[in-house]
Amino acid sequence: MEENGKMRCRLCGCEFDADAHECPGCHVETEILKRKVQLPPARGAVSDYPGILTEAQVGELSSMVGAFFKQTDVPIVIAIVQNTEPLTPSEYAFLLYNHWGIGKAGVNRGVLILLCLKERHLESEIGLGLEDILPEEEGDAIVQNAFLPYFRDGNFFEGLRDGTKAIITNLLEKLPTLS
């Protein structure tokens, strides 16, 4: 990534000075980009790398977010990882969202739901085009009320299903804003 004091961002391809604080193209912090992290390829709308969900559960979640996408053109992607080391779940979600290209370029309306098992953490990454529609406070409330009660009991599928439904319901209530 670094050559002659320059660095190429692996997210947006922008070339910039390696001692800069952040990439001028996508604004990700340079220190995050310098860490050697292999981001996995997307496996579709639901990427369950540890394999905690059944095939039927993956299918149900995929159908739910697929129907929402057909209706609104807003992708919701669910990723389950064992851990995010050496990054924090927040850094990992940001990089994964951008690496996978969730949300159309220029519009940036998309949602990533990231379940990190080792960290016992759920992180959501909301595209900039949706931040006014689904503010952080509302997203946090959905996490607390719809996802986490199930996760505390080890019911990951039920939490992902009900939490994703809550996000979809929230966005559909604001559908005129999405057009």
RODO-2510 file (C-alpha; in nm, 4 decimals, decimal comma):
residues 179
     n   res          X          Y          Z
     1     m     0,0000     0,0000     0,0000
     2     e     0,2852     0,2404     0,0678
     3     e     0,5331     0,3404    -0,1996
     4     n     0,7499     0,6565    -0,2222
     5     g     0,5633     0,8156     0,0690
     6     k     0,2341     0,7612    -0,1104
     7     m    -0,0473     0,5287    -0,0217
     8     r    -0,3342     0,3891    -0,2287
     9     c    -0,6629     0,3449    -0,0469
    10     r    -0,7884    -0,0105    -0,0838
    11     l    -1,1468     0,1112    -0,0478
    12     c    -1,1754     0,3909    -0,3023
    13     g    -0,8445     0,3652    -0,4941
    14     c    -0,7419     0,7225    -0,4143
    15     e    -0,3652     0,7867    -0,3942
    16     f    -0,2468     1,0207    -0,1172
    17     d     0,0444     1,0992     0,1165
    18     a     0,0999     0,8117     0,3605
    19     d     0,1422     1,0536     0,6498
    20     a    -0,2030     1,2108     0,5932
    21     h    -0,4599     1,1628     0,8692
    22     e    -0,7239     1,0205     0,6355
    23     c    -0,7925     0,9251     0,2763
    24     p    -0,9196     1,2335     0,0892
    25     g    -1,1525     1,0159    -0,1191
    26     c    -1,3473     0,8139     0,1378
    27     h    -1,2238     0,9798     0,4616
    28     v    -1,1244     0,6544     0,6312
    29     e    -0,8421     0,7063     0,8796
    30     t    -0,4972     0,6190     0,7451
    31     e    -0,4107     0,4133     1,0560
    32     i    -0,7063     0,1838     0,9870
    33     l    -0,5990     0,1380     0,6237
    34     k    -0,2423     0,0503     0,7295
    35     r    -0,3544    -0,2434     0,9420
    36     k    -0,3238    -0,5741     0,7638
    37     v    -0,6821    -0,6919     0,7537
    38     q    -0,8267    -0,9420     0,5108
    39     l    -1,1899    -0,8599     0,4520
    40     p    -1,3991    -1,1574     0,3405
    41     p    -1,5954    -1,1610     0,0158
    42     a    -1,9712    -1,1136     0,0373
    43     r    -2,1739    -1,4336     0,0138
    44     g    -2,4963    -1,2586    -0,0794
    45     a    -2,7434    -1,0721     0,1381
    46     v    -2,6462    -1,2885     0,4373
    47     s    -2,2835    -1,3851     0,4965
    48     d    -2,2601    -1,6253     0,7916
    49     y    -1,8886    -1,7070     0,8140
    50     p    -1,8969    -1,9054     1,1433
    51     g    -2,2009    -2,1019     1,0223
    52     i    -2,4298    -2,0348     1,3196
    53     l    -2,7455    -2,0194     1,1065
    54     t    -2,9167    -2,3042     0,9253
    55     e    -2,9577    -2,2917     0,5501
    56     a    -3,3314    -2,2291     0,6002
    57     q    -3,2594    -1,9375     0,8356
    58     v    -3,0162    -1,7815     0,5874
    59     g    -3,2831    -1,8260     0,3207
    60     e    -3,5514    -1,6570     0,5319
    61     l    -3,3310    -1,3575     0,6104
    62     s    -3,2180    -1,3336     0,2463
    63     s    -3,5794    -1,3404     0,1245
    64     m    -3,6788    -1,0679     0,3709
    65     v    -3,4023    -0,8260     0,2730
    66     g    -3,4368    -0,9198    -0,0941
    67     a    -3,8070    -0,8286    -0,0957
    68     f    -3,7258    -0,4995     0,0770
    69     f    -3,4570    -0,4254    -0,1828
    70     k    -3,6978    -0,4932    -0,4717
    71     q    -3,9487    -0,2565    -0,3160
    72     t    -3,7119     0,0272    -0,2207
    73     d    -3,3760    -0,0248    -0,3977
    74     v    -3,2142    -0,0066    -0,0511
    75     p    -2,9863    -0,3023     0,0289
    76     i    -2,9693    -0,4480     0,3774
    77     v    -2,6772    -0,6857     0,4208
    78     i    -2,6202    -0,9114     0,7210
    79     a    -2,2700    -1,0342     0,8090
    80     i    -2,1748    -1,2651     1,0935
    81     v    -1,8060    -1,2947     1,1805
    82     q    -1,6158    -1,4748     1,4532
    83     n    -1,4144    -1,1629     1,5380
    84     t    -1,3002    -0,8314     1,3935
    85     e    -0,9397    -0,8315     1,5204
    86     p    -0,7262    -0,6237     1,4917
    87     l    -1,0043    -0,3710     1,4291
    88     t    -1,2903    -0,2632     1,6513
    89     p    -1,6360    -0,3776     1,5354
    90     s    -1,7115    -0,0179     1,4302
    91     e    -1,3968     0,0093     1,2164
    92     y    -1,4585    -0,3353     1,0679
    93     a    -1,8214    -0,2511     0,9800
    94     f    -1,7144     0,0717     0,8105
    95     l    -1,4479    -0,1034     0,6043
    96     l    -1,6749    -0,3973     0,5164
    97     y    -1,9604    -0,1669     0,4106
    98     n    -1,7284     0,0168     0,1738
    99     h    -1,5358    -0,2925     0,0594
   100     w    -1,8583    -0,4673    -0,0393
   101     g    -1,9981    -0,1536    -0,2023
   102     i    -2,3267    -0,1613    -0,0108
   103     g    -2,5531     0,1165    -0,1374
   104     k    -2,5154     0,2725    -0,4804
   105     a    -2,2230     0,5063    -0,5380
   106     g    -2,3343     0,8669    -0,5119
   107     v    -2,6576     0,7673    -0,3339
   108     n    -2,5073     0,5604    -0,0508
   109     r    -2,8362     0,4226     0,0785
   110     g    -2,7661     0,0906     0,2425
   111     v    -2,7460    -0,0874     0,5763
   112     l    -2,4899    -0,3368     0,7059
   113     i    -2,5782    -0,5404     1,0128
   114     l    -2,2601    -0,6938     1,1568
   115     l    -2,2743    -0,9546     1,4334
   116     c    -1,9325    -1,0111     1,5958
   117     l    -1,9394    -1,3270     1,8063
   118     k    -1,6114    -1,3041     2,0003
   119     e    -1,6680    -0,9390     2,0842
   120     r    -2,0339    -1,0134     2,1695
   121     h    -2,1240    -0,7030     1,9725
   122     l    -2,3728    -0,5960     1,7077
   123     e    -2,2679    -0,3082     1,4862
   124     s    -2,4722    -0,1407     1,2161
   125     e    -2,3341     0,0769     0,9411
   126     i    -2,5894     0,3107     0,7865
   127     g    -2,5034     0,4716     0,4543
   128     l    -2,4821     0,8493     0,4468
   129     g    -2,7881     0,8608     0,2198
   130     l    -2,9987     0,7065     0,4979
   131     e    -2,8610     0,8839     0,8037
   132     d    -3,1357     1,1501     0,7976
   133     i    -3,4000     0,8796     0,7495
   134     l    -3,2657     0,6370     1,0106
   135     p    -3,0745     0,8511     1,2626
   136     e    -2,8237     0,6894     1,4961
   137     e    -3,0559     0,7252     1,7962
   138     e    -3,3330     0,5303     1,6202
   139     g    -3,0860     0,2666     1,5063
   140     d    -2,9532     0,2321     1,8612
   141     a    -3,3083     0,1896     1,9929
   142     i    -3,3745    -0,0868     1,7387
   143     v    -3,0552    -0,2642     1,8457
   144     q    -3,1492    -0,2402     2,2144
   145     n    -3,5141    -0,3406     2,1719
   146     a    -3,5218    -0,5821     1,8791
   147     f    -3,1795    -0,7470     1,8429
   148     l    -3,0214    -0,7653     2,1866
   149     p    -3,2997    -0,9304     2,3906
   150     y    -3,2680    -1,2393     2,1696
   151     f    -2,8882    -1,2282     2,1527
   152     r    -2,8597    -1,2289     2,5327
   153     d    -3,0299    -1,5698     2,5276
   154     g    -2,8157    -1,6978     2,2396
   155     n    -3,1049    -1,6784     1,9903
   156     f    -2,9106    -1,5161     1,7075
   157     f    -3,1488    -1,5985     1,4253
   158     e    -3,4516    -1,4610     1,6090
   159     g    -3,2610    -1,1428     1,6949
   160     l    -3,1420    -1,0958     1,3384
   161     r    -3,4901    -1,1656     1,2014
   162     d    -3,6788    -0,9346     1,4384
   163     g    -3,4137    -0,6629     1,4344
   164     t    -3,4000    -0,6627     1,0555
   165     k    -3,7823    -0,6487     1,0445
   166     a    -3,7693    -0,3472     1,2782
   167     i    -3,5219    -0,1688     1,0498
   168     i    -3,7381    -0,2483     0,7454
   169     t    -4,0535    -0,1271     0,9216
   170     n    -3,8791     0,1935     1,0269
   171     l    -3,7599     0,2632     0,6715
   172     l    -4,0925     0,1730     0,5088
   173     e    -4,2736     0,4183     0,7368
   174     k    -4,0544     0,6838     0,5779
   175     l    -4,0861     0,5469     0,2235
   176     p    -4,1863     0,8775     0,0620
   177     t    -3,8476     1,0096     0,1757
   178     l    -3,6741     0,7196    -0,0013
   179     s    -3,7957     0,8044    -0,3504
***
